[in-house]
């Protein structure tokens, strides 16, 4: 379970005040980034992330740091 950053903080970070995102959109964005991280790990032969953190936690932290953005079609 991801406690930090909170879901509300992630929703605010990806969305804009005038056009907020839904929790579903957050889930899709984070799961896509998590899959990318796993694929990168498999391609490089990495078995675990620094600090033994989970891939989804890294994806959430990337959203909070601004490395991951949401583009709507």
PDB file with SEQRES, HELIX, SHEET and CRYST1 records, atoms N, CA, C and O in Angstrom:
SEQRES   1 A   73  UNK UNK UNK UNK UNK UNK UNK UNK UNK UNK UNK UNK UNK          
SEQRES   2 A   73  UNK UNK UNK UNK UNK UNK UNK UNK UNK UNK UNK UNK UNK          
SEQRES   3 A   73  UNK UNK UNK UNK UNK UNK UNK UNK UNK UNK UNK UNK UNK          
SEQRES   4 A   73  UNK UNK UNK UNK UNK UNK UNK UNK UNK UNK UNK UNK UNK          
SEQRES   5 A   73  UNK UNK UNK UNK UNK UNK UNK UNK UNK UNK UNK UNK UNK          
SEQRES   6 A   73  UNK UNK UNK UNK UNK UNK UNK UNK                              
HELIX    1 AA1 UNK A    7  UNK A   14  1                                   8    
HELIX    2 AA2 UNK A   23  UNK A   44  1                                  22    
HELIX    3 AA3 UNK A   50  UNK A   52  5                                   3    
HELIX    4 AA4 UNK A   55  UNK A   65  1                                  11    
CRYST1    1.000    1.000    1.000  90.00  90.00  90.00 P 1           1          
ATOM      1  N   UNK A   1       0.844  -1.174   0.000  1.00  0.00           N  
ATOM      2  CA  UNK A   1       0.000   0.000   0.000  1.00  0.00           C  
ATOM      3  C   UNK A   1       0.893   1.242   0.000  1.00  0.00           C  
ATOM      4  O   UNK A   1       1.880   1.321   0.733  1.00  0.00           O  
ATOM      5  N   UNK A   2       0.530   2.181  -0.818  1.00  0.00           N  
ATOM      6  CA  UNK A   2       1.295   3.415  -0.918  1.00  0.00           C  
ATOM      7  C   UNK A   2       0.674   4.440   0.024  1.00  0.00           C  
ATOM      8  O   UNK A   2      -0.478   4.836  -0.151  1.00  0.00           O  
ATOM      9  N   UNK A   3       1.439   4.864   1.018  1.00  0.00           N  
ATOM     10  CA  UNK A   3       0.943   5.864   1.963  1.00  0.00           C  
ATOM     11  C   UNK A   3       1.476   7.250   1.640  1.00  0.00           C  
ATOM     12  O   UNK A   3       0.817   8.258   1.893  1.00  0.00           O  
ATOM     13  N   UNK A   4       2.661   7.286   1.087  1.00  0.00           N  
ATOM     14  CA  UNK A   4       3.292   8.565   0.787  1.00  0.00           C  
ATOM     15  C   UNK A   4       3.881   8.493  -0.601  1.00  0.00           C  
ATOM     16  O   UNK A   4       4.732   7.627  -0.806  1.00  0.00           O  
ATOM     17  N   UNK A   5       3.541   9.261  -1.523  1.00  0.00           N  
ATOM     18  CA  UNK A   5       2.606  10.383  -1.462  1.00  0.00           C  
ATOM     19  C   UNK A   5       1.157   9.898  -1.457  1.00  0.00           C  
ATOM     20  O   UNK A   5       0.850   8.805  -1.934  1.00  0.00           O  
ATOM     21  N   UNK A   6       0.289  10.719  -0.919  1.00  0.00           N  
ATOM     22  CA  UNK A   6      -1.118  10.337  -0.824  1.00  0.00           C  
ATOM     23  C   UNK A   6      -1.796  10.415  -2.194  1.00  0.00           C  
ATOM     24  O   UNK A   6      -1.327  11.106  -3.098  1.00  0.00           O  
ATOM     25  N   UNK A   7      -2.877   9.712  -2.319  1.00  0.00           N  
ATOM     26  CA  UNK A   7      -3.639   9.701  -3.572  1.00  0.00           C  
ATOM     27  C   UNK A   7      -4.125  11.106  -3.906  1.00  0.00           C  
ATOM     28  O   UNK A   7      -4.064  11.534  -5.059  1.00  0.00           O  
ATOM     29  N   UNK A   8      -4.605  11.816  -2.899  1.00  0.00           N  
ATOM     30  CA  UNK A   8      -5.085  13.183  -3.132  1.00  0.00           C  
ATOM     31  C   UNK A   8      -3.973  14.093  -3.643  1.00  0.00           C  
ATOM     32  O   UNK A   8      -4.200  14.920  -4.526  1.00  0.00           O  
ATOM     33  N   UNK A   9      -2.773  13.940  -3.087  1.00  0.00           N  
ATOM     34  CA  UNK A   9      -1.643  14.750  -3.539  1.00  0.00           C  
ATOM     35  C   UNK A   9      -1.282  14.406  -4.982  1.00  0.00           C  
ATOM     36  O   UNK A   9      -0.954  15.296  -5.766  1.00  0.00           O  
ATOM     37  N   UNK A  10      -1.338  13.141  -5.334  1.00  0.00           N  
ATOM     38  CA  UNK A  10      -1.041  12.719  -6.701  1.00  0.00           C  
ATOM     39  C   UNK A  10      -2.084  13.251  -7.682  1.00  0.00           C  
ATOM     40  O   UNK A  10      -1.740  13.688  -8.779  1.00  0.00           O  
ATOM     41  N   UNK A  11      -3.352  13.214  -7.289  1.00  0.00           N  
ATOM     42  CA  UNK A  11      -4.425  13.742  -8.138  1.00  0.00           C  
ATOM     43  C   UNK A  11      -4.213  15.233  -8.380  1.00  0.00           C  
ATOM     44  O   UNK A  11      -4.352  15.707  -9.507  1.00  0.00           O  
ATOM     45  N   UNK A  12      -3.878  15.971  -7.324  1.00  0.00           N  
ATOM     46  CA  UNK A  12      -3.629  17.418  -7.462  1.00  0.00           C  
ATOM     47  C   UNK A  12      -2.408  17.678  -8.340  1.00  0.00           C  
ATOM     48  O   UNK A  12      -2.403  18.626  -9.126  1.00  0.00           O  
ATOM     49  N   UNK A  13      -1.379  16.851  -8.214  1.00  0.00           N  
ATOM     50  CA  UNK A  13      -0.148  17.059  -8.968  1.00  0.00           C  
ATOM     51  C   UNK A  13      -0.361  16.841 -10.466  1.00  0.00           C  
ATOM     52  O   UNK A  13       0.146  17.617 -11.276  1.00  0.00           O  
ATOM     53  N   UNK A  14      -1.101  15.802 -10.847  1.00  0.00           N  
ATOM     54  CA  UNK A  14      -1.305  15.503 -12.267  1.00  0.00           C  
ATOM     55  C   UNK A  14      -2.363  16.382 -12.907  1.00  0.00           C  
ATOM     56  O   UNK A  14      -2.294  16.664 -14.103  1.00  0.00           O  
ATOM     57  N   UNK A  15      -3.322  16.811 -12.141  1.00  0.00           N  
ATOM     58  CA  UNK A  15      -4.401  17.612 -12.705  1.00  0.00           C  
ATOM     59  C   UNK A  15      -4.179  19.093 -12.493  1.00  0.00           C  
ATOM     60  O   UNK A  15      -3.232  19.512 -11.828  1.00  0.00           O  
ATOM     61  N   UNK A  16      -5.058  19.865 -13.064  1.00  0.00           N  
ATOM     62  CA  UNK A  16      -5.045  21.312 -12.865  1.00  0.00           C  
ATOM     63  C   UNK A  16      -6.315  21.682 -12.108  1.00  0.00           C  
ATOM     64  O   UNK A  16      -7.307  20.953 -12.144  1.00  0.00           O  
ATOM     65  N   UNK A  17      -6.276  22.802 -11.434  1.00  0.00           N  
ATOM     66  CA  UNK A  17      -7.457  23.193 -10.657  1.00  0.00           C  
ATOM     67  C   UNK A  17      -8.692  23.338 -11.532  1.00  0.00           C  
ATOM     68  O   UNK A  17      -9.794  22.968 -11.128  1.00  0.00           O  
ATOM     69  N   UNK A  18      -8.504  23.880 -12.732  1.00  0.00           N  
ATOM     70  CA  UNK A  18      -9.653  24.069 -13.620  1.00  0.00           C  
ATOM     71  C   UNK A  18     -10.047  22.781 -14.341  1.00  0.00           C  
ATOM     72  O   UNK A  18     -11.150  22.684 -14.880  1.00  0.00           O  
ATOM     73  N   UNK A  19      -9.155  21.795 -14.351  1.00  0.00           N  
ATOM     74  CA  UNK A  19      -9.434  20.534 -15.040  1.00  0.00           C  
ATOM     75  C   UNK A  19      -8.828  19.369 -14.251  1.00  0.00           C  
ATOM     76  O   UNK A  19      -7.829  18.789 -14.677  1.00  0.00           O  
ATOM     77  N   UNK A  20      -9.427  19.023 -13.102  1.00  0.00           N  
ATOM     78  CA  UNK A  20      -8.847  17.974 -12.271  1.00  0.00           C  
ATOM     79  C   UNK A  20      -8.970  16.594 -12.924  1.00  0.00           C  
ATOM     80  O   UNK A  20      -9.870  16.353 -13.730  1.00  0.00           O  
ATOM     81  N   UNK A  21      -8.051  15.694 -12.563  1.00  0.00           N  
ATOM     82  CA  UNK A  21      -8.129  14.329 -13.072  1.00  0.00           C  
ATOM     83  C   UNK A  21      -8.901  13.475 -12.076  1.00  0.00           C  
ATOM     84  O   UNK A  21      -9.053  13.848 -10.913  1.00  0.00           O  
ATOM     85  N   UNK A  22      -9.377  12.352 -12.530  1.00  0.00           N  
ATOM     86  CA  UNK A  22     -10.074  11.423 -11.647  1.00  0.00           C  
ATOM     87  C   UNK A  22      -9.075  10.427 -11.060  1.00  0.00           C  
ATOM     88  O   UNK A  22      -7.941  10.321 -11.527  1.00  0.00           O  
ATOM     89  N   UNK A  23      -9.499   9.718 -10.056  1.00  0.00           N  
ATOM     90  CA  UNK A  23      -8.651   8.685  -9.473  1.00  0.00           C  
ATOM     91  C   UNK A  23      -8.386   7.579 -10.489  1.00  0.00           C  
ATOM     92  O   UNK A  23      -7.322   6.960 -10.476  1.00  0.00           O  
ATOM     93  N   UNK A  24      -9.346   7.334 -11.359  1.00  0.00           N  
ATOM     94  CA  UNK A  24      -9.162   6.335 -12.413  1.00  0.00           C  
ATOM     95  C   UNK A  24      -8.027   6.752 -13.345  1.00  0.00           C  
ATOM     96  O   UNK A  24      -7.174   5.931 -13.680  1.00  0.00           O  
ATOM     97  N   UNK A  25      -8.005   8.006 -13.763  1.00  0.00           N  
ATOM     98  CA  UNK A  25      -6.931   8.495 -14.631  1.00  0.00           C  
ATOM     99  C   UNK A  25      -5.579   8.399 -13.936  1.00  0.00           C  
ATOM    100  O   UNK A  25      -4.574   8.069 -14.567  1.00  0.00           O  
ATOM    101  N   UNK A  26      -5.553   8.683 -12.650  1.00  0.00           N  
ATOM    102  CA  UNK A  26      -4.320   8.537 -11.880  1.00  0.00           C  
ATOM    103  C   UNK A  26      -3.863   7.083 -11.891  1.00  0.00           C  
ATOM    104  O   UNK A  26      -2.684   6.797 -12.099  1.00  0.00           O  
ATOM    105  N   UNK A  27      -4.785   6.184 -11.669  1.00  0.00           N  
ATOM    106  CA  UNK A  27      -4.470   4.753 -11.649  1.00  0.00           C  
ATOM    107  C   UNK A  27      -3.899   4.307 -12.990  1.00  0.00           C  
ATOM    108  O   UNK A  27      -2.925   3.555 -13.023  1.00  0.00           O  
ATOM    109  N   UNK A  28      -4.479   4.752 -14.077  1.00  0.00           N  
ATOM    110  CA  UNK A  28      -4.002   4.384 -15.414  1.00  0.00           C  
ATOM    111  C   UNK A  28      -2.597   4.945 -15.645  1.00  0.00           C  
ATOM    112  O   UNK A  28      -1.721   4.235 -16.140  1.00  0.00           O  
ATOM    113  N   UNK A  29      -2.382   6.200 -15.295  1.00  0.00           N  
ATOM    114  CA  UNK A  29      -1.077   6.828 -15.511  1.00  0.00           C  
ATOM    115  C   UNK A  29       0.015   6.144 -14.696  1.00  0.00           C  
ATOM    116  O   UNK A  29       1.096   5.867 -15.216  1.00  0.00           O  
ATOM    117  N   UNK A  30      -0.260   5.870 -13.427  1.00  0.00           N  
ATOM    118  CA  UNK A  30       0.739   5.246 -12.562  1.00  0.00           C  
ATOM    119  C   UNK A  30       0.991   3.805 -12.994  1.00  0.00           C  
ATOM    120  O   UNK A  30       2.133   3.345 -12.958  1.00  0.00           O  
ATOM    121  N   UNK A  31      -0.052   3.086 -13.402  1.00  0.00           N  
ATOM    122  CA  UNK A  31       0.160   1.696 -13.818  1.00  0.00           C  
ATOM    123  C   UNK A  31       0.958   1.618 -15.123  1.00  0.00           C  
ATOM    124  O   UNK A  31       1.768   0.707 -15.297  1.00  0.00           O  
ATOM    125  N   UNK A  32       0.738   2.556 -16.031  1.00  0.00           N  
ATOM    126  CA  UNK A  32       1.540   2.584 -17.262  1.00  0.00           C  
ATOM    127  C   UNK A  32       3.010   2.835 -16.955  1.00  0.00           C  
ATOM    128  O   UNK A  32       3.889   2.177 -17.511  1.00  0.00           O  
ATOM    129  N   UNK A  33       3.271   3.785 -16.070  1.00  0.00           N  
ATOM    130  CA  UNK A  33       4.659   4.079 -15.706  1.00  0.00           C  
ATOM    131  C   UNK A  33       5.288   2.895 -14.967  1.00  0.00           C  
ATOM    132  O   UNK A  33       6.467   2.600 -15.160  1.00  0.00           O  
ATOM    133  N   UNK A  34       4.512   2.226 -14.132  1.00  0.00           N  
ATOM    134  CA  UNK A  34       5.014   1.055 -13.418  1.00  0.00           C  
ATOM    135  C   UNK A  34       5.412  -0.035 -14.405  1.00  0.00           C  
ATOM    136  O   UNK A  34       6.456  -0.668 -14.245  1.00  0.00           O  
ATOM    137  N   UNK A  35       4.588  -0.256 -15.422  1.00  0.00           N  
ATOM    138  CA  UNK A  35       4.923  -1.258 -16.451  1.00  0.00           C  
ATOM    139  C   UNK A  35       6.196  -0.877 -17.190  1.00  0.00           C  
ATOM    140  O   UNK A  35       7.010  -1.745 -17.505  1.00  0.00           O  
ATOM    141  N   UNK A  36       6.378   0.412 -17.471  1.00  0.00           N  
ATOM    142  CA  UNK A  36       7.600   0.869 -18.133  1.00  0.00           C  
ATOM    143  C   UNK A  36       8.821   0.598 -17.266  1.00  0.00           C  
ATOM    144  O   UNK A  36       9.857   0.164 -17.770  1.00  0.00           O  
ATOM    145  N   UNK A  37       8.709   0.847 -15.979  1.00  0.00           N  
ATOM    146  CA  UNK A  37       9.825   0.605 -15.062  1.00  0.00           C  
ATOM    147  C   UNK A  37      10.173  -0.881 -15.040  1.00  0.00           C  
ATOM    148  O   UNK A  37      11.350  -1.241 -15.081  1.00  0.00           O  
ATOM    149  N   UNK A  38       9.168  -1.739 -14.976  1.00  0.00           N  
ATOM    150  CA  UNK A  38       9.398  -3.185 -14.956  1.00  0.00           C  
ATOM    151  C   UNK A  38      10.069  -3.633 -16.242  1.00  0.00           C  
ATOM    152  O   UNK A  38      11.000  -4.437 -16.210  1.00  0.00           O  
ATOM    153  N   UNK A  39       9.601  -3.115 -17.384  1.00  0.00           N  
ATOM    154  CA  UNK A  39      10.221  -3.475 -18.674  1.00  0.00           C  
ATOM    155  C   UNK A  39      11.669  -3.021 -18.738  1.00  0.00           C  
ATOM    156  O   UNK A  39      12.521  -3.746 -19.252  1.00  0.00           O  
ATOM    157  N   UNK A  40      11.963  -1.825 -18.221  1.00  0.00           N  
ATOM    158  CA  UNK A  40      13.339  -1.329 -18.194  1.00  0.00           C  
ATOM    159  C   UNK A  40      14.211  -2.209 -17.310  1.00  0.00           C  
ATOM    160  O   UNK A  40      15.361  -2.489 -17.649  1.00  0.00           O  
ATOM    161  N   UNK A  41      13.671  -2.643 -16.187  1.00  0.00           N  
ATOM    162  CA  UNK A  41      14.425  -3.511 -15.293  1.00  0.00           C  
ATOM    163  C   UNK A  41      14.730  -4.852 -15.952  1.00  0.00           C  
ATOM    164  O   UNK A  41      15.835  -5.380 -15.824  1.00  0.00           O  
ATOM    165  N   UNK A  42      13.742  -5.397 -16.658  1.00  0.00           N  
ATOM    166  CA  UNK A  42      13.947  -6.670 -17.343  1.00  0.00           C  
ATOM    167  C   UNK A  42      14.970  -6.533 -18.454  1.00  0.00           C  
ATOM    168  O   UNK A  42      15.778  -7.438 -18.664  1.00  0.00           O  
ATOM    169  N   UNK A  43      14.948  -5.423 -19.167  1.00  0.00           N  
ATOM    170  CA  UNK A  43      15.878  -5.206 -20.276  1.00  0.00           C  
ATOM    171  C   UNK A  43      17.319  -5.060 -19.791  1.00  0.00           C  
ATOM    172  O   UNK A  43      18.256  -5.469 -20.477  1.00  0.00           O  
ATOM    173  N   UNK A  44      17.489  -4.477 -18.609  1.00  0.00           N  
ATOM    174  CA  UNK A  44      18.836  -4.266 -18.083  1.00  0.00           C  
ATOM    175  C   UNK A  44      19.287  -5.376 -17.146  1.00  0.00           C  
ATOM    176  O   UNK A  44      20.443  -5.400 -16.726  1.00  0.00           O  
ATOM    177  N   UNK A  45      18.396  -6.286 -16.818  1.00  0.00           N  
ATOM    178  CA  UNK A  45      18.750  -7.385 -15.925  1.00  0.00           C  
ATOM    179  C   UNK A  45      18.749  -7.008 -14.459  1.00  0.00           C  
ATOM    180  O   UNK A  45      19.292  -7.739 -13.630  1.00  0.00           O  
ATOM    181  N   UNK A  46      18.145  -5.876 -14.128  1.00  0.00           N  
ATOM    182  CA  UNK A  46      18.054  -5.432 -12.737  1.00  0.00           C  
ATOM    183  C   UNK A  46      16.991  -6.257 -12.027  1.00  0.00           C  
ATOM    184  O   UNK A  46      15.906  -6.482 -12.563  1.00  0.00           O  
ATOM    185  N   UNK A  47      17.310  -6.706 -10.818  1.00  0.00           N  
ATOM    186  CA  UNK A  47      16.341  -7.521 -10.090  1.00  0.00           C  
ATOM    187  C   UNK A  47      15.578  -6.754  -9.028  1.00  0.00           C  
ATOM    188  O   UNK A  47      14.447  -7.112  -8.699  1.00  0.00           O  
ATOM    189  N   UNK A  48      16.189  -5.689  -8.478  1.00  0.00           N  
ATOM    190  CA  UNK A  48      15.452  -4.879  -7.517  1.00  0.00           C  
ATOM    191  C   UNK A  48      15.926  -3.431  -7.557  1.00  0.00           C  
ATOM    192  O   UNK A  48      17.040  -3.130  -7.984  1.00  0.00           O  
ATOM    193  N   UNK A  49      15.054  -2.558  -7.105  1.00  0.00           N  
ATOM    194  CA  UNK A  49      15.328  -1.124  -7.106  1.00  0.00           C  
ATOM    195  C   UNK A  49      16.106  -0.733  -5.856  1.00  0.00           C  
ATOM    196  O   UNK A  49      16.076  -1.453  -4.859  1.00  0.00           O  
ATOM    197  N   UNK A  50      16.798   0.393  -5.899  1.00  0.00           N  
ATOM    198  CA  UNK A  50      17.518   0.857  -4.706  1.00  0.00           C  
ATOM    199  C   UNK A  50      16.578   1.023  -3.518  1.00  0.00           C  
ATOM    200  O   UNK A  50      15.460   1.518  -3.664  1.00  0.00           O  
ATOM    201  N   UNK A  51      17.029   0.613  -2.365  1.00  0.00           N  
ATOM    202  CA  UNK A  51      16.205   0.728  -1.169  1.00  0.00           C  
ATOM    203  C   UNK A  51      15.108  -0.308  -1.109  1.00  0.00           C  
ATOM    204  O   UNK A  51      14.223  -0.226  -0.258  1.00  0.00           O  
ATOM    205  N   UNK A  52      15.151  -1.281  -2.000  1.00  0.00           N  
ATOM    206  CA  UNK A  52      14.143  -2.347  -2.076  1.00  0.00           C  
ATOM    207  C   UNK A  52      12.721  -1.805  -2.184  1.00  0.00           C  
ATOM    208  O   UNK A  52      11.771  -2.421  -1.699  1.00  0.00           O  
ATOM    209  N   UNK A  53      12.587  -0.642  -2.827  1.00  0.00           N  
ATOM    210  CA  UNK A  53      11.254  -0.084  -3.019  1.00  0.00           C  
ATOM    211  C   UNK A  53      10.557  -0.804  -4.167  1.00  0.00           C  
ATOM    212  O   UNK A  53      11.210  -1.386  -5.034  1.00  0.00           O  
ATOM    213  N   UNK A  54       9.274  -0.761  -4.167  1.00  0.00           N  
ATOM    214  CA  UNK A  54       8.479  -1.384  -5.213  1.00  0.00           C  
ATOM    215  C   UNK A  54       8.387  -0.456  -6.411  1.00  0.00           C  
ATOM    216  O   UNK A  54       8.549   0.758  -6.291  1.00  0.00           O  
ATOM    217  N   UNK A  55       8.126  -1.045  -7.564  1.00  0.00           N  
ATOM    218  CA  UNK A  55       8.049  -0.284  -8.803  1.00  0.00           C  
ATOM    219  C   UNK A  55       6.932   0.753  -8.764  1.00  0.00           C  
ATOM    220  O   UNK A  55       7.095   1.862  -9.272  1.00  0.00           O  
ATOM    221  N   UNK A  56       5.808   0.399  -8.169  1.00  0.00           N  
ATOM    222  CA  UNK A  56       4.673   1.325  -8.122  1.00  0.00           C  
ATOM    223  C   UNK A  56       4.984   2.527  -7.214  1.00  0.00           C  
ATOM    224  O   UNK A  56       4.522   3.638  -7.474  1.00  0.00           O  
ATOM    225  N   UNK A  57       5.752   2.303  -6.172  1.00  0.00           N  
ATOM    226  CA  UNK A  57       6.141   3.404  -5.292  1.00  0.00           C  
ATOM    227  C   UNK A  57       7.045   4.372  -6.056  1.00  0.00           C  
ATOM    228  O   UNK A  57       6.896   5.589  -5.947  1.00  0.00           O  
ATOM    229  N   UNK A  58       7.974   3.825  -6.825  1.00  0.00           N  
ATOM    230  CA  UNK A  58       8.846   4.672  -7.638  1.00  0.00           C  
ATOM    231  C   UNK A  58       8.020   5.473  -8.640  1.00  0.00           C  
ATOM    232  O   UNK A  58       8.278   6.660  -8.840  1.00  0.00           O  
ATOM    233  N   UNK A  59       7.038   4.846  -9.269  1.00  0.00           N  
ATOM    234  CA  UNK A  59       6.182   5.540 -10.230  1.00  0.00           C  
ATOM    235  C   UNK A  59       5.423   6.684  -9.552  1.00  0.00           C  
ATOM    236  O   UNK A  59       5.320   7.772 -10.118  1.00  0.00           O  
ATOM    237  N   UNK A  60       4.897   6.455  -8.363  1.00  0.00           N  
ATOM    238  CA  UNK A  60       4.177   7.506  -7.631  1.00  0.00           C  
ATOM    239  C   UNK A  60       5.104   8.650  -7.252  1.00  0.00           C  
ATOM    240  O   UNK A  60       4.723   9.817  -7.334  1.00  0.00           O  
ATOM    241  N   UNK A  61       6.306   8.318  -6.843  1.00  0.00           N  
ATOM    242  CA  UNK A  61       7.269   9.365  -6.489  1.00  0.00           C  
ATOM    243  C   UNK A  61       7.683  10.174  -7.718  1.00  0.00           C  
ATOM    244  O   UNK A  61       7.934  11.375  -7.620  1.00  0.00           O  
ATOM    245  N   UNK A  62       7.752   9.516  -8.869  1.00  0.00           N  
ATOM    246  CA  UNK A  62       8.068  10.238 -10.104  1.00  0.00           C  
ATOM    247  C   UNK A  62       6.941  11.199 -10.471  1.00  0.00           C  
ATOM    248  O   UNK A  62       7.199  12.293 -10.974  1.00  0.00           O  
ATOM    249  N   UNK A  63       5.705  10.803 -10.226  1.00  0.00           N  
ATOM    250  CA  UNK A  63       4.569  11.702 -10.469  1.00  0.00           C  
ATOM    251  C   UNK A  63       4.704  12.930  -9.576  1.00  0.00           C  
ATOM    252  O   UNK A  63       4.546  14.057 -10.047  1.00  0.00           O  
ATOM    253  N   UNK A  64       4.994  12.724  -8.292  1.00  0.00           N  
ATOM    254  CA  UNK A  64       5.109  13.848  -7.358  1.00  0.00           C  
ATOM    255  C   UNK A  64       6.274  14.762  -7.693  1.00  0.00           C  
ATOM    256  O   UNK A  64       6.199  15.969  -7.464  1.00  0.00           O  
ATOM    257  N   UNK A  65       7.348  14.202  -8.232  1.00  0.00           N  
ATOM    258  CA  UNK A  65       8.502  15.041  -8.553  1.00  0.00           C  
ATOM    259  C   UNK A  65       8.358  15.747  -9.895  1.00  0.00           C  
ATOM    260  O   UNK A  65       9.184  16.591 -10.242  1.00  0.00           O  
ATOM    261  N   UNK A  66       7.314  15.409 -10.653  1.00  0.00           N  
ATOM    262  CA  UNK A  66       7.077  16.063 -11.933  1.00  0.00           C  
ATOM    263  C   UNK A  66       7.707  15.361 -13.122  1.00  0.00           C  
ATOM    264  O   UNK A  66       7.632  15.862 -14.244  1.00  0.00           O  
ATOM    265  N   UNK A  67       8.326  14.210 -12.899  1.00  0.00           N  
ATOM    266  CA  UNK A  67       8.944  13.466 -13.997  1.00  0.00           C  
ATOM    267  C   UNK A  67       7.900  12.801 -14.885  1.00  0.00           C  
ATOM    268  O   UNK A  67       8.164  12.527 -16.056  1.00  0.00           O  
ATOM    269  N   UNK A  68       6.722  12.542 -14.337  1.00  0.00           N  
ATOM    270  CA  UNK A  68       5.635  11.918 -15.089  1.00  0.00           C  
ATOM    271  C   UNK A  68       4.504  12.919 -15.207  1.00  0.00           C  
ATOM    272  O   UNK A  68       4.071  13.506 -14.215  1.00  0.00           O  
ATOM    273  N   UNK A  69       4.030  13.108 -16.423  1.00  0.00           N  
ATOM    274  CA  UNK A  69       2.903  13.999 -16.658  1.00  0.00           C  
ATOM    275  C   UNK A  69       1.804  13.242 -17.380  1.00  0.00           C  
ATOM    276  O   UNK A  69       2.034  12.157 -17.915  1.00  0.00           O  
ATOM    277  N   UNK A  70       0.644  13.800 -17.394  1.00  0.00           N  
ATOM    278  CA  UNK A  70      -0.512  13.175 -18.029  1.00  0.00           C  
ATOM    279  C   UNK A  70      -0.874  13.956 -19.269  1.00  0.00           C  
ATOM    280  O   UNK A  70      -1.047  15.173 -19.219  1.00  0.00           O  
ATOM    281  N   UNK A  71      -0.989  13.261 -20.378  1.00  0.00           N  
ATOM    282  CA  UNK A  71      -1.438  13.932 -21.602  1.00  0.00           C  
ATOM    283  C   UNK A  71      -2.764  13.318 -22.022  1.00  0.00           C  
ATOM    284  O   UNK A  71      -2.885  12.102 -22.168  1.00  0.00           O  
ATOM    285  N   UNK A  72      -3.723  14.153 -22.206  1.00  0.00           N  
ATOM    286  CA  UNK A  72      -5.038  13.691 -22.621  1.00  0.00           C  
ATOM    287  C   UNK A  72      -5.183  13.852 -24.116  1.00  0.00           C  
ATOM    288  O   UNK A  72      -4.793  14.872 -24.683  1.00  0.00           O  
ATOM    289  N   UNK A  73      -5.739  12.850 -24.747  1.00  0.00           N  
ATOM    290  CA  UNK A  73      -5.938  12.909 -26.198  1.00  0.00           C  
ATOM    291  C   UNK A  73      -7.253  13.558 -26.556  1.00  0.00           C  
ATOM    292  O   UNK A  73      -7.576  13.687 -27.736  1.00  0.00           O  
TER     293      UNK A  73                                                      
END                                                                             
